[in-house]
Amino acid sequence: MSENKEAWRLASIKIEFKKGYSFNNSVDRYEGKICFENGEEESFSFKVRPEMAADYISIMSKDIVRAAESLGQRLIESLKLPKE
């Protein structure tokens, strides 16, 4: 086996909001997928269950808020709006 075949790397993490529907008694939730691949174009993925997604979002929450605040400030400056 080549080294590339054994060198698995994270390819992507995707977490998205899924709206629940009353007809099948589902609830609003976050879910997603984590994918890994190697140098031989092989890959595998597994599902991110809602409880796992909540943990990831909790870890990132402070950075998400900080990025949103920064974006809002830059938008205010670029539109030359009065600061509140």
Secondary structure, DSSP 4 states (H G I P E B T S, - for coil): --HHHH--EEEEEEEEEE---GGGT---EEEEEEEEE-TTS-EEEEEE-HHHHHHHHHHHHHHHHHHHHHHHHHHHHHTTPPP-
